[in-house]
Amino acid sequence: MKIELKGVNPDMIANNLTPSNIIHPGEMIKDEIEYRGITQKALAAEIGIPVSVLNEVLNGKRAVTTEYALLLEAALGIEADLWLKLQSDYNKQVAKSNPSFVSRLERIRQVAAFL
């Protein structure tokens, strides 16, 4: 849902803009552990998951699940809700950048408007 202000083009309101570069939350986790000087191997061992799984999360090949978010919260002290919100936002941005899905949404909205 877009924010609208009288006399302002909705596409020019910051909250309505779609980022051109979609960032997976794993990239932010990777930045955080690098800043703290924690290796992927050490973090994976600490939270009890294979290093290959952690690497896939950090490289955006695997989603930050509720379980991973809670494990990261325990290890890094950063709330799980943040990681889950970032993952949800990422998923939504990916869906909105898929032209065939956007077209499908438009068709559904047109049909729903007549019901």
C-alpha positions as YAML, in Angstrom:
chain: A
units: angstrom
residues:
- id: 1
  name: MET
  ca: [0.00, 0.00, 0.00]
- id: 2
  name: LYS
  ca: [1.46, 3.33, -1.07]
- id: 3
  name: ILE
  ca: [1.57, 6.42, 1.07]
- id: 4
  name: GLU
  ca: [-0.18, 9.35, -0.56]
- id: 5
  name: LEU
  ca: [0.21, 13.06, 0.15]
- id: 6
  name: LYS
  ca: [-1.82, 15.77, -1.53]
- id: 7
  name: GLY
  ca: [0.19, 17.40, -4.31]
- id: 8
  name: VAL
  ca: [3.07, 14.90, -4.12]
- id: 9
  name: ASN
  ca: [3.71, 12.18, -6.67]
- id: 10
  name: PRO
  ca: [3.46, 8.88, -4.69]
- id: 11
  name: ASP
  ca: [6.51, 7.58, -6.58]
- id: 12
  name: MET
  ca: [8.58, 10.39, -5.05]
- id: 13
  name: ILE
  ca: [7.85, 9.47, -1.42]
- id: 14
  name: ALA
  ca: [10.77, 7.58, 0.14]
- id: 15
  name: ASN
  ca: [8.58, 4.96, 1.83]
- id: 16
  name: ASN
  ca: [7.05, 4.10, -1.55]
- id: 17
  name: LEU
  ca: [10.35, 3.54, -3.33]
- id: 18
  name: THR
  ca: [11.52, 0.04, -4.15]
- id: 19
  name: PRO
  ca: [15.24, -0.47, -3.62]
- id: 20
  name: SER
  ca: [17.10, -1.19, -6.85]
- id: 21
  name: ASN
  ca: [19.61, -3.39, -5.04]
- id: 22
  name: ILE
  ca: [17.93, -6.09, -2.97]
- id: 23
  name: ILE
  ca: [20.07, -7.06, 0.02]
- id: 24
  name: HIS
  ca: [19.70, -10.47, 1.66]
- id: 25
  name: PRO
  ca: [19.93, -10.34, 5.48]
- id: 26
  name: GLY
  ca: [22.76, -12.86, 5.29]
- id: 27
  name: GLU
  ca: [24.98, -10.11, 3.90]
- id: 28
  name: MET
  ca: [24.29, -8.03, 7.00]
- id: 29
  name: ILE
  ca: [25.03, -10.98, 9.27]
- id: 30
  name: LYS
  ca: [28.27, -11.54, 7.38]
- id: 31
  name: ASP
  ca: [29.24, -7.89, 7.88]
- id: 32
  name: GLU
  ca: [28.41, -8.14, 11.59]
- id: 33
  name: ILE
  ca: [30.53, -11.23, 12.24]
- id: 34
  name: GLU
  ca: [33.42, -9.84, 10.19]
- id: 35
  name: TYR
  ca: [33.26, -6.61, 12.23]
- id: 36
  name: ARG
  ca: [33.40, -8.66, 15.43]
- id: 37
  name: GLY
  ca: [36.25, -10.80, 14.13]
- id: 38
  name: ILE
  ca: [34.21, -14.01, 14.32]
- id: 39
  name: THR
  ca: [34.86, -16.64, 11.67]
- id: 40
  name: GLN
  ca: [32.03, -18.48, 9.96]
- id: 41
  name: LYS
  ca: [33.46, -21.72, 11.30]
- id: 42
  name: ALA
  ca: [33.47, -20.44, 14.90]
- id: 43
  name: LEU
  ca: [29.92, -19.05, 14.66]
- id: 44
  name: ALA
  ca: [28.60, -22.24, 13.06]
- id: 45
  name: ALA
  ca: [30.17, -24.31, 15.84]
- id: 46
  name: GLU
  ca: [28.76, -21.97, 18.50]
- id: 47
  name: ILE
  ca: [25.19, -22.16, 17.20]
- id: 48
  name: GLY
  ca: [25.38, -25.83, 16.27]
- id: 49
  name: ILE
  ca: [24.84, -25.80, 12.51]
- id: 50
  name: PRO
  ca: [27.09, -27.00, 9.70]
- id: 51
  name: VAL
  ca: [29.43, -24.29, 8.41]
- id: 52
  name: SER
  ca: [28.12, -24.99, 4.89]
- id: 53
  name: VAL
  ca: [24.58, -24.10, 6.02]
- id: 54
  name: LEU
  ca: [25.76, -20.87, 7.67]
- id: 55
  name: ASN
  ca: [27.73, -20.01, 4.54]
- id: 56
  name: GLU
  ca: [24.60, -20.47, 2.41]
- id: 57
  name: VAL
  ca: [22.67, -18.11, 4.71]
- id: 58
  name: LEU
  ca: [25.44, -15.52, 4.64]
- id: 59
  name: ASN
  ca: [25.64, -15.69, 0.85]
- id: 60
  name: GLY
  ca: [21.88, -15.39, 0.32]
- id: 61
  name: LYS
  ca: [21.38, -18.94, -0.90]
- id: 62
  name: ARG
  ca: [19.31, -19.92, 2.12]
- id: 63
  name: ALA
  ca: [16.70, -17.96, 4.07]
- id: 64
  name: VAL
  ca: [17.10, -16.79, 7.65]
- id: 65
  name: THR
  ca: [14.53, -19.03, 9.33]
- id: 66
  name: THR
  ca: [13.00, -18.49, 12.75]
- id: 67
  name: GLU
  ca: [15.37, -21.08, 14.18]
- id: 68
  name: TYR
  ca: [18.45, -19.46, 12.64]
- id: 69
  name: ALA
  ca: [17.29, -16.02, 13.80]
- id: 70
  name: LEU
  ca: [16.92, -17.29, 17.38]
- id: 71
  name: LEU
  ca: [20.33, -18.95, 17.26]
- id: 72
  name: LEU
  ca: [21.90, -15.75, 15.94]
- id: 73
  name: GLU
  ca: [20.14, -13.75, 18.65]
- id: 74
  name: ALA
  ca: [21.67, -16.01, 21.29]
- id: 75
  name: ALA
  ca: [25.14, -15.79, 19.78]
- id: 76
  name: LEU
  ca: [25.26, -12.14, 18.68]
- id: 77
  name: GLY
  ca: [22.76, -10.43, 20.96]
- id: 78
  name: ILE
  ca: [20.83, -8.99, 17.99]
- id: 79
  name: GLU
  ca: [17.10, -9.62, 18.26]
- id: 80
  name: ALA
  ca: [15.68, -12.44, 16.16]
- id: 81
  name: ASP
  ca: [12.79, -10.20, 15.11]
- id: 82
  name: LEU
  ca: [15.22, -7.95, 13.22]
- id: 83
  name: TRP
  ca: [16.59, -10.85, 11.16]
- id: 84
  name: LEU
  ca: [13.08, -12.14, 10.49]
- id: 85
  name: LYS
  ca: [11.82, -8.71, 9.40]
- id: 86
  name: LEU
  ca: [14.81, -8.27, 7.11]
- id: 87
  name: GLN
  ca: [14.16, -11.71, 5.59]
- id: 88
  name: SER
  ca: [10.47, -10.92, 5.12]
- id: 89
  name: ASP
  ca: [11.31, -7.57, 3.48]
- id: 90
  name: TYR
  ca: [13.83, -9.32, 1.22]
- id: 91
  name: ASN
  ca: [11.27, -11.95, 0.20]
- id: 92
  name: LYS
  ca: [8.71, -9.26, -0.60]
- id: 93
  name: GLN
  ca: [11.21, -7.26, -2.66]
- id: 94
  name: VAL
  ca: [12.19, -10.35, -4.62]
- id: 95
  name: ALA
  ca: [8.52, -11.11, -5.36]
- id: 96
  name: LYS
  ca: [7.86, -7.50, -6.40]
- id: 97
  name: SER
  ca: [10.82, -7.59, -8.78]
- id: 98
  name: ASN
  ca: [9.40, -10.61, -10.63]
- id: 99
  name: PRO
  ca: [7.49, -9.18, -13.63]
- id: 100
  name: SER
  ca: [5.31, -12.25, -14.13]
- id: 101
  name: PHE
  ca: [4.28, -12.25, -10.46]
- id: 102
  name: VAL
  ca: [3.54, -8.51, -10.55]
- id: 103
  name: SER
  ca: [1.42, -9.05, -13.66]
- id: 104
  name: ARG
  ca: [-0.44, -11.83, -11.86]
- id: 105
  name: LEU
  ca: [-1.11, -9.50, -8.92]
- id: 106
  name: GLU
  ca: [-2.44, -6.83, -11.27]
- id: 107
  name: ARG
  ca: [-4.86, -9.31, -12.89]
- id: 108
  name: ILE
  ca: [-6.11, -10.42, -9.48]
- id: 109
  name: ARG
  ca: [-6.60, -6.80, -8.36]
- id: 110
  name: GLN
  ca: [-8.58, -6.03, -11.53]
- id: 111
  name: VAL
  ca: [-10.87, -9.02, -10.96]
- id: 112
  name: ALA
  ca: [-11.24, -8.25, -7.25]
- id: 113
  name: ALA
  ca: [-12.21, -4.65, -8.03]
- id: 114
  name: PHE
  ca: [-15.33, -5.93, -9.85]
- id: 115
  name: LEU
  ca: [-16.47, -8.28, -7.10]
...
